[in-house]
């Protein structure tokens, strides 16, 4: 296996990306959908770094439409919802005169369709020249974790970087529920610099439903690329785009070698507690992981089958976590999973890519997430059993808005006598009663500091008509 196919997760956990003075992300702007890119000044309030922002709009062919300079001089949050282009890409770049360590910008995008709401964090970006020269970049397109939903339109969006890509023959691997793969080859034309390319499943494999037997399956894309990060935006929609849901892809880990962990505790995925009555949520285990056989437990109960490939499983009622174990306690450092669900009136379920926690996962005390005063916002707190959970700890919340530099603060002390790792959920108004006035009918951010490093925060937006969307914190 060539060196470029090795992923050192230890370096990622420690944020060892070399000298970073530019952080960025590229986002897809679709037609006829209210789209908001929301950026908060976490560089300042997390690490006391000053940045300036450059916002660049390009059409689908990569042609420059508009550039804007923006700064955080008057607010801690910037929401951008007015664009010159009708469809294409929007690049967000943050520049600093000191090392900001992380090359991908922690930015959120929200797609507000007529009958749905969906959000996702930064997925694609154009590598800086120093990353390419230092070989701190992954540019070979080996992307998986694309759930195929035969009832809807299935797309994957790729944003090319600053170098052209020659025309090529690419490969789509479709995996059905029986773990049977079928390979489809197809042509990709020459891609201009910064061009946005749309992988349309129905055009690549018109008869794909036959292989999937009209059930949900998985897609994996292999393609060549020169300068951009290959992460894809995954889209499901109806023909009119009135219902529109997104998530992001992840690496095809059957083609990458990663660090291994020896663990008697296993790898754990805590589940989210919802206050609203959603239909049964599902655990998605994406199929293209490093060759292995896992024993799956829901809480302490064994699941009745071993996991050798992808699965979409209903989560049993009153279950708090999934646990993955192996025969010899050897676990890969990455196992990509997702949580999916929908409300009664929601047409397309949300899908939130999450993954698992193990002993070598970096401990986390500070995190931040998107919140909204347009929709009912819930703050979800998960607690894993792996990273030293605590019985007594403080939750220190701040929220930031797009109108000014004011900050609302609230501390909640937790003292648990038992079930210390059960999930919690708060409606945002329970923490900040006047948050709607503070956010002024717009998007903002909530941050959390806690000494309990087993804590993971997520937020969800809920609307009776548009359903629910969920995303994890940064």
N, C-alpha and C positions, 0 to 999 in steps of 0.2 A: 504494500500500500504506500503510495507516494506521500511525502512529507506534508504536502498541502491539504491532505485529507485528514490530518490529525488536528483535533480540537482540544486545546489545553484548558479545561474548565477551571483548573486551579488559578490560572492567570485571569480568567474572566471574573471569578469570585473576588479576587484581590484588586480588580480594576487596573491590571497592568497592561495598559494600551500604549505606553510610550508617552512622549510629550504631546499634549493635546491642547491646541489653542483655538480650535474650531469644532463645534458640536452641531449636528445637523439632522434633518429628516425630510423626506419627500412624501407628499400625500396626494391621493387621487381626488380630483374634483369631478363628480358625475353630473350629467345633465339633469336639470329639472328637480333637483333635491336640495333643500336648504342645508347648507354645509357650514359648519363652524370649526375653525382651528383655534384651540385654546392653549395659551402658553402662560406659564407662571414663572416668576423670577426665583426659582429654586436655587439657582446659582448663588444668589445673594443671601437668602435666608437660611440656606443649608451650609454653604461653604464660604460665605463672605467674599464671593467673586463678582466682579462687575462685567457685564456683557452688553454688547450691542447686537441688535437683530437685523438681518437682511431677509426680506420676504420676496421670493421670485416666482412669478407665474409664467407657465409655458403651456402651449397648446399640446395636443396629443402627439404631434410630430417633433416636439422639442423646441419649437420656435419661441423665442423670448417675446412675452407680451407686456410684462410690467415688473419693475423692481421698486421696493419700498424699504426705507430705513425706519426702524422703530426702536424705541427704548422704553425702559421702565421708569422714567422720571416722574410720572404722575400716578402710577398704579402698580400693583403687584401682579396683575393678570391682564393679558391682552387677548381679546377675542376678535377674530377676523372672520367676517361672514359676507363681505362684499368683495367680489372678484371681477376682473376685467374679462376673463375667459369664461366660456360656457362649459367646456370640458377639457381636462388636461391635468397638469400637476402643479402643486404649490410646494416650493422648497423653503424650509425654515433653517436659517443658519445663525448660530450664535458665535460671536467672535470675542476673544478676551486677550489681554496682554499678559496674562499669567496662565499657568497650566490648569485647565479645568478637568482633566483626567479622563472624562467619559466622552467618547466621540459621537455617540448618538444622543440627540436631544430628547428629553422627557416631555413630549408634547402629546396632546390628545386631539382627536378629530371626531366630530359628532355629525351623523347623517340623520337629518330630521325629515323623513318622508311623510307622505300624507297619512299613511296608516301604520307607521312604525317609527321607532327610535333606535339607533344603534351607535355605539362608540367603540373606538379602538385606539391603542397607543401607537407611537412611532413604529413603523415597520421597515420601510426602505430608506436608503440614504446614499449619497455619493461620497465615496471615500476621499479623504484628503490625500494629497500627493505624498506626504510624509508617511502615511499609513501604507501606501502601496510600495514605497521604496523600502521601508523597514519590514515588509512582508507581515504586517499586522492586519491583514485583510483577507476576507474570503470572497472570492469573485466567481468561483465555479458554481453554476446553477444546479444544485441538487436539493430541490425543495419538495417537502411532503406535508403531511397533516392537512390535506385538503379533503374535507368531508364532502361527498357528492350526494346531493339531494335530488332524486329524479323528479320530484313534483315541481321543482323550480328551475329557473335559469341559473347556471353555474359558471362563474367567471373567476379568473385569477389575474391580478394586475401586477405588471413588472415595470419599474422605472429604471431606464438605462442611465448610466452615469455620463461623465464628460468625454468618454472615448466611444467612437463608433464600434458597432459589433457587426461583423460580416454575416451575410445570409448563411443559414445553417439548417441542418436536419436535426430536429429535437425529438424527445421521447416522452410520451405519457404512459405511465404504468397505472392501470386501473386494478384495484383490489376489491373483490366482492366479499360478501359476508361469510363465504366458505373459505376465505383466505386464498382464493385463486387469482393469480395475476394475469393480465393481458396487456401486451405492449402495443401501442399505436405510435408510429412515426409520422411526423408532419414537418412542414417547412415553415421556418421563420424568416421573413425578409430581412435585408440589411436594416439595422437599427441606427438611427441618427443619435448624436449626443443628446442626452436628456429626453429622448423619446419615451412615451408611455405606451407599452404594448399590452394588449388585452388577449389573454388566453381564453378562448370561448369553447367550452367543452363540446357543445353541440356541433361546432364546425370541425373540431379536431377528431372527434369520434361520434359521428351521427347515430350509430347503433349502440351507443354505450349502455343503454338501458337493458339490452339483451344480456350482456355480460353480467351486469349488476342484478339481473332478475327482478328489475323494478324495485329493488330495495336500496337502502343507503349503503354506500361503499366509500372508498377512499381513492384519491388521486395523488400521484407523485410526478413531478416534472424534472427532467434533466435537460439542461441547455447550457450554451456557452455565453460568457460575459467577460468584460474586461475591467471595469472600474467601479461598479456600484455594488452595494450589499444586495444579495439576491432575495431577501425576504419579500414575499408576495402579499398583497391584500386579497383575501378570499371574499367573494361576494355571492350572495344568493338573493334573487329578486323575482318578482312576477313580471309579466310582460310590460306592464305600465310603470314599473318602478314605484308603485304606491306602497309596496312592501319591500323592504331593503334591509338586509342584515349583513354584517361583516365580521371577520376576524383576521388573523394573520397566519401565514404558513410557518413551518419550521424546517430545520434541516432533515434530510433523508439520512437518519442515523444508521441505517444499514450500510451506508457508504462511507461513513466517517468513523474513525477510531477516537475514542475519548478515554478519559481517566476512569479507573475502576475503584470502587470502594468496598472494603470488607466491613460488613455491618450485620450485627445480630438484631438490630432494631428494625431493619428494613427501610424501605422508602415509603413516605407517607404523603397522602393527598387529603387534607382536611376539606370538608364540604361546607358550603355556604348555608347559613340559616336565613330563610326568607320570612318576612312578616306577612306579606300578602299571599293569598292562596293561589300559588301557581300549580299547573299540572305537574305530574311527577318529573323531577329533574333527572337527567341522565349523565352517567359517567362515560366519557369517550376516551378510549385508549387507542392512540394512533398506531398503525401497524408497523411502520418502518423504523423499528428500534434495533439496536445491536442484538444479534442472535442470542436468544435467551428464553428460558421458560420461567414464568413467575407464578407463584401461588398468591392469589388475591384474597384478601380478607376484607369484609365490611365490618368495621369495628372489630369485635373478637370472633365473629362468625365466619367460617370458611365459605368462600364461594365454591360452587360444586364443579368448577372446571378450571384446569390450568390455563394460563394465558400465554399463548405462543405467538399471537398476532393481534390485529386490530379487533376491538370490540366496542359496541355501543350497548350499554347496560342500564336498565332502570335502577335507580338507587333506592334500596329498601327504605320504607318509612322509618323515621326516627334514627337514621344512621348518620354518624358525624364524620366518618373518615374512611378512606380506602388505604389498605396497607399492602405493599408489594414485597414479597420475600422470595429468595432463591434457595436452591438445595444446599449450596456451599457458601451462602451468605456473601456472594460476590455480586455487586450491583453496578450498573452503569451510572456515570455521574449525571446523565440526563435521560429521563423517561418522560416523553411529552404526552400530557393528558389534557382533557378539557371538561368543562361543565356546560351542560346545555339544558334549556328549559323554556317554557313559554306560559303566558297566562291563557285563560279560557278563550278570549277573543283574538289572540295573537296568531297570525297565519304562519310566519316563519320563526322558528325558535332562535334565541340568542345562542351563541357559542363562544365561550370565554376560555382561551388557551391558558393553562395554569402550570402543569408539571408537578413534580414531587419534591419533598424535602428529605434530606438525609443528614448524617452527622457532619459532613464536610460542606454543606450549604452554608453560605456566609450568614452570620447572625445579623439581625436587622433591628435597629432601634428607632430609626427615623424613616418615615414614608409620607407620600402625599398622593392625593387622588382628586379627580374631577368631581365637582358637585354642581347642582343646578337649582335655581329658583323657579324655572319653568315647569319642572316635573317634580313629583314627589321623590326625594332622594333618601336612600338608605345607606347607612354605614355598617358594613359587615366586618366583623373581626373573627378571624380563625386563629386557633391555637394548636400548634403541632406538639406531639409528645416527644419529639426528638431533640429539640434545641433548648433544653433547660427551662421548661415552663415554670412559672411562679404562681404561688397562691395569692400573694399580696403585691400589688403594683399600682402605679398611677398611669392613667391615660391623659396625656397633655395635648389637647387639640387647639389648633389655630385655624381660622378661615380667612381667606384673602379674596378681594373682589377686583373688578375691572374699573372701578370709579375713582379710587383714591388709594392712599398708602396705609389706611387704617387696617388694623388686625383685631379680630375678635378672638378671645382666649377662653378656654374652659378646661378645668381639670376634673377628672372622675376617678375616684379611688375604688379599686376592686379588691375585695377580700373574699376569697372563695374557700369554703371549708372542704368541699368535695367537687368532683367533676371539673377540675381546674382547666381542662382542655376543651370543654364544650364551647361551641361558637356563640357569639353574641351578635345582636343586630339592634341598631338604633335608627329611628327616623330622625333626620337631621334636625328637625324642630325640637326633639327631646334634648339635644345637646345645646343648640342655639335657637331659642324660641323666636327671635326676630331676624332669622337668617334671610328671609325673603326680602325684607326691606334693605338689608345690608348688601345683598347680591343684586338687587334692583332688576329683577326679571332677566337675569343673564347667568352665564356660567362663571364659576369661581373654583377655588381649590381649598381642600382641607388637608392639613398636615397633622401627623401624629408622632409624638415622641413618647417612648415607654422603655423602661428598663427590662421589660419582659420580652426577650429576643425571640420567643416562640410566636409572637404576634404577627399576623399578616392581615392587612387591611384591603378591602375591596369596596367599591361603591356601585349602586344600581339606581337607575331612573325608572320610574313607573308612571304609566298613564292608562286610564281605563280603556281608551280607544287604541292607543299605540302599543300597549304591552309593556315589556320590561327589557332592559339591556343591562349588562354587567361587565365590569372590567376591574382588574386588580390594580393596586397602587404601584407607584414607582418606588 
